[in-house]
Amino acid sequence: MENPIKVSVSKHIGHIVLNRPEKRNALSTELVEQSIEALQELDNNRDVKVIIISGEGPAFCAGGDIAAMQTLNGAGDITAWMKKASHFTKTIIELNKYAIAAVHGFAAGAGFSLALACDFLISDKDTKFVSSFTNIGLIPDLGLTKLLTERVPLPLAKEWIATGKALSGEELYEKGLINRLAADDVVKEAEAFAQSFVNASPLSQGYEKKLLNRVGELSFESALLQETIAQSLLLETEDHAEGVEAFLNKRKPSFAGK
């Protein structure tokens, strides 16, 4: 059996490719477990500055594997599966490094959740994003209710979830959910997008990602405090010293993540 994901590193970019094309990359236990492990390994790899998640074949991810879910036996099995699958999106959000979803074909159900869990979203204009849970008598999961309502007004999120409407990449781009529309290959577009920040200090990026992910929960005073703590730590790093020296000497900095 072919591995459910493919992992590689090139030019400081870590790639995770969901690799169940015959199932439209629907989530299986093996795919989820191996993806979480790969994300953690790439996050700890100093040569990797950004992570791109994409899908093999005609789609990014069709959501949960409905056929496999039918084999779950009782509330215990179902709860264990939901915790495992939800840990996938939680791992993406908690990475120290930025993650980019390169989405093509369609992202349905939990696939939509995975795309929104990433820090940046690249798609072509015809890709379909679907919150399809209501069509099979379920509700959004893997954090979709939170991830979607953080990005669009509540009435709009309710409409999309209640109707299960298929939304094009072009529609989501107009609503501000997508960072770039790809004219051709979404992975190549994601790689080009990553180049705009791949050489930044990984330490500062880690702090800024965590702060930005929490900013909606913080009061202004709390945000100021978190900024002050992070800035105080970063001012003592080798990366900051390198950045200042590079600025004064009018050259590009070479950050080591120290």
C-alpha positions, -999 to +999 in steps of 0.1 A: +000+000+000+013+034-009+021+058+019-009+081+027+014+112+026+045+123+008+071+144+027+100+164+012+122+194+018+135+218-009+149+253-007+139+257+030+103+246+022+088+215+038+062+198+017+034+175+029+013+160+002-019+141+011-015+110-009-048+091-012-058+103-047-082+073-052-102+086-021-098+123-030-073+124+000-101+117+025-088+115+060-079+080+073-063+071+106-029+065+089-030+098+070-039+118+101-012+101+123+015+104+097+006+140+088+009+150+125+042+133+129+055+149+097+044+184+108+062+180+141+094+168+124+093+196+099+087+221+127+118+209+145+139+209+113+161+240+113+165+238+075+127+242+071+114+278+072+078+273+060+055+243+053+032+237+023+003+212+026-012+201-007-031+171-022-022+145-048-046+138-077-078+157-085-085+172-051-070+187-020-091+168+006-126+154+005-129+155+043-133+124+064-134+090+049-171+083+052-168+046+044-141+041+071-162+062+096-190+037+092-168+010+108-165+030+141-182+010+168-200+031+194-194+065+211-159+055+224-146+048+189-162+079+175-148+102+202-113+087+198-114+093+161-127+129+165-099+137+190-073+122+167-086+141+136-090+173+154-054+171+166-044+175+129-058+210+126-046+218+162-010+208+152-011+231+122-022+260+142+003+254+169+033+251+146+062+276+152+065+279+114+040+293+089+019+268+070+005+274+035-025+254+021-021+249-016-056+239-026-069+226-059-100+207-071-120+209-039-117+210-002-148+196+014-159+192+051-128+185+072-107+194+041-121+229+043-111+229+080-075+218+072-072+246+046-084+273+070-061+260+098-031+270+077-018+306+080-021+313+043-043+299+016-034+296-021-061+283-046-071+287-082-103+305-090-123+273-098-114+253-067-146+244-047-148+248-009-177+231+007-190+228+043-209+197+034-217+184+069-254+193+068-259+171+037-250+140+057-267+150+090-236+162+108-221+195+120-187+211+111-157+197+129-119+200+132-125+236+143-144+248+112-169+268+133-141+288+149-118+290+119-146+303+096-163+328+119-129+343+126-127+352+089-162+361+078-193+377+095-214+353+115-245+355+093-224+346+063-207+317+080-241+304+091-254+306+056-224+287+042-227+260+069-265+257+068-267+254+030-236+234+023-230+258-006-200+251-028-179+283-029-153+289-056-118+300-049-126+333-067-155+339-042-133+332-012-106+355-026-131+383-029-141+377+008-105+379+019-100+342+029-075+334+002-041+351-001-033+344-037-052+330-067-030+307-089-032+310-126-019+275-130-001+252-105-012+260-069+019+244-054+042+265-075+022+296-066+025+287-029+063+282-033+066+316-050+045+331-022+067+315+005+098+331-010+085+365+001+092+355+038+112+323+037+144+340+046+130+359+076+141+351+112+123+319+122+124+331+158+105+363+151+081+345+128+073+320+156+065+347+181+044+368+156+024+338+145+015+328+181+007+364+190-015+370+159-033+337+165-042+348+200-048+385+194-086+381+192-086+367+227-065+394+242-073+429+256-052+457+243-032+458+275-026+420+273-015+423+237+010+451+246+024+429+274+028+399+251+045+421+225+069+435+252+078+400+265+085+387+230+104+418+219+126+416+250+135+381+242+142+387+205+164+417+212+189+393+229+191+369+200+218+363+174+192+368+147+185+403+158+222+412+159+226+397+124+196+417+112+210+450+125+245+443+111+230+434+077+209+465+077+238+488+085+260+471+058+232+471+033+231+434+027+206+406+031+206+390+066+213+353+071+193+342+100+202+310+120+172+308+143+193+315+174 
